[in-house]
Amino acid sequence: MNALDLLFDRHSTPAKHLCAPPPDDTQLDIMLRAAMSAPDHAALVPWRFLIVREPALPALGELWATAYASRHPHAEPELVQRQREKIQRAPLLIGIISHLSENHPRVPELEQHLAVAVAAGHILLAAQALGYGAIWLSGESCRDRHVSHALGLSENEHLLGFINTGSIKGNPPLRTRQDPWPYTREWMG
């Protein structure tokens, strides 16, 4: 697959359409190496990755359910159970963690956040190039400090979501791409 075809065809595969087998360790290594090619001003590497797969997925489901119930003490049990199950849909999760250099003299935090996002995008592209489905999902549990602490993040790290990946089952929906020109303008000076 050439690079432009991969870019034009890039799409998210809903987690409910992901199943085993997930990428193996060699393929996961390729995906993580692709992330390392993201533009990174001053070579700060403002990202970290957290791999979650069997047998740790049920424990992550419990963490998600507990955090949800703590934030929503009057939630129906079905909603808590849904949180428990949602985070476990894909057989492989790659946590995207920002690890910023605060007050850097040349690289503002916003630029570092952008580098993290590009690194995550490279993981998504690499997964698709390897024949897997993937989607980047976040939500309020990703911003929950209890969750961050339980996952071993330091105070200056933030969980930006999980890239869910695995083999594709069924026929996931594909989104039609917009024409870029209505969203583009040229500055003439």
Secondary structure, 3 states (H helix, E strand, C coil): CCHHHHHHHCCCCCHHHEECCCCCHHHHHHHHHHHCCCCCHHHCCCEEEEEEECCCHHHHHHHHHHHHHHHCCCCCHHHHHHHHHHCCCCCEEEEEEEECCCCCCCCCHHHHHHHHHHHHHHHHHHHHHCCCEEEEECCHHHHCHHHHHHCCCCCCEEEEEEEEEEEECCCCCCCCCCCCHHHCCCCCC
